[in-house]
Amino acid sequence: MLPHQLSRTAKELFASVGILGFAISAATLFEPIYLNTLGYTFSQIVFFYVIAYALYLVLIPFGAKFVLRYGYEYGIALGSSLLIIYYLALFGIPQLPELFYFAPVLLSFQKIFYWMGYHGDFARSAGRKEMGRELGEISFIIGLVTIFGPIAGGAVASAFGLRLLFLFVAILILISNIPLFRVRVHEKEKTIPYDGAFQLLKEPVHRRRFFASLGYGEDFISAVFFPIFIYSVVQGAARVGMIVTFSSLMTALALLYMGKLTDDKNPNVILRLGVAAKALLWLALIPVRTAFQYFFVDAGYRIARGATEYPLLSETYNAAREDDVMKVVVLYETGLIIGKLIAMMALLVLFQTSLPVWTSMFMLGAVMSILYAFCRHRSISANSKEQSTKD
């Protein structure tokens, strides 16, 4: 189930992502809980992320230009370093409430540098014939560290408070940059115009992938409101960490196998099964009232997420290697951002109605999950045949 050949660049990237994944998994789960416990409403929390993603959408070409000029590794290192400042800003919100509006600005800059560098580096260093396996392995690594991250974060938060947790995570983020210093810096590459990525929308295959990435709107709902939902069910940061930890443990090997299936079987079948499962699991959250019920729904959701994301990401990275790495990456991230902003706008409207909050939210997640089905994964053999026809 593991890739047989990994480049040195891929190994260093995996090492950095593993350390960073542990740090982020220890804190990200508790970010929305932290804001909620400070007294911010659901609408205010959504507005926090609207600021971050709106700026991300505007500034994403700037991030692309930076990594093309200075190298993917520098983008990853700068992005992860900005994450430290972001957590320090969260740390200071109780003393300086204005930081609530400054922190999302930092988050947007973190994203434009880190994700442009990460996706570009992975697309260039991953093996084409084992793209699914490498996606599975990097997710497996993140899954393993996620097993310990939430429980460690929950323990620190329970013992010392959520604010000290962010300082603990900041130290780990600094350590995650060490493997990147051993990687050879990429040569300077040709930059892209501000709207360069959108030129790819003229081709149907890129258009389908763009619309598929709009499905990540449901990922925003799960990332921000799953933690608040389970926190309201079980009460206590340590308990939340334990549930997510065991859910991650249950799904880690399943995600590794999912990467193998993406290479060996028809990725489009896997994608559509994942879309159907994810939509149904969103609806399955509606009657959840206990931690035990949430545990199984969350585990199933994580597996379904792998079934939808691996084919989409595999197709995106393969397209990046064939076409223009940074244009394809920017187009993919732009679709992701717009999808999340659509989800945020929909949530802000829902919060102003008398509809049941959680039920409406889960139904919106189910609807947005269906957008992933727009992706059509092209097999390697199909690509080769298509290329020979062009020749």
Steps between C-alpha positions, in 0.01 A plus 500: 500500500805727529672669204811308393708798393509833680721788392713673763285811459187297570659344811596839642154636419337204676719551808411869519130432446506232770637733767280789387197269485549404864521865601200608297285204606571590862366854450270524196235281663476749786513828304123537444432365852739764637326783313160368609606483866619862477138593427508536121180391326483257207452796263806677639710185469392461137581868438849434644561245224330716235774759557770234468369332185395820322856630536635159402298515178638844411860429598544145369682608179748690718577176687546319169743764376698474824553122489586511130767759570648366827405131505222279632687418822533866589126541451433210741748634756365856484140381516559279804693781672207736447282238665695561821415871491138404430482284812664774705230738374232252611680482834467875545133547406376507865735791579468674163164426331613681184718197427180315408508699173878488455545124554306401183724732297800305626320174420442610140871580449594168659278318252620676185864411572460156656247345261660639185830350618353171620290421193774612263762291682279191512402527134868521398644237739227231504530197274247511222418128498467490880322831558215335689736301723701811584181690580403204715835495675508871577142474628602192700786697657264786581250242627757346734606832646136604516448198725722663761450867410141550622553300820822694573324826419205404719732411789693829473179700463341329803810540718619847399220653290445553129730803488806303617416236241569751222847575642578126514395466136714798394816321616409185304439704186854641519638146523299394192708734283828319575461222236432761231845655547653176370313518170654640187344834411309504172633707219314819426202427276300712261239709680129506410267795430243587766214334310719232341331207674156594371622460143491125570121514540475505120581129511211276619724274710625795708149641524366176648782488754432863596133430568590184691724699734198717589391197703757598763230730637384202704856460631475847656183400685662180630825672603332785689172362629571128556721592801239737645227240444684217673614737778133582566421127510780368726620814687874530569806550278664175613196294403481667158868421444448135600208451260684652202814305591326161495305596188831582326651171619208309353534667161880534454555161333178532301630826349832335411311226315285764330814645340590158361149459355534839328802362309376145438125536444271741317541830692168631365310213663680565830424871471129449443471248782676748726266782395192289572639382835601850606157647419324222695735540797421871518134409530587231755627776732149642541382243759839477680465566873785307661879485472478131401276583202723787392809279516372263229360774278829693522705188417281428197522863391880493507510191278247653259709818490799296386289335230401841361825692549755245376361471145449879482849582629661224294339637185599855598866411560521296179351792307750734666792286381362489145395863470627784719553411867417834656210585270329170582573540873362855505187391313445212744548720806279773351214252460557380856492857636187596306328181616577583863388861458170376351454276805577793731247727330237225514568448871470871576156496334396183686598651834256785440205264448293298745613170347667244733867601495671160506251326271524778240878499523527124448261511203711775341809283546326208326400717203847651456660152517330412173713758315806271528333277240586758231855365495585248229826321571701414190695176525870490414435279201229735379738792532767316305255409226375857485857631476592256223191608308612862528847406377 
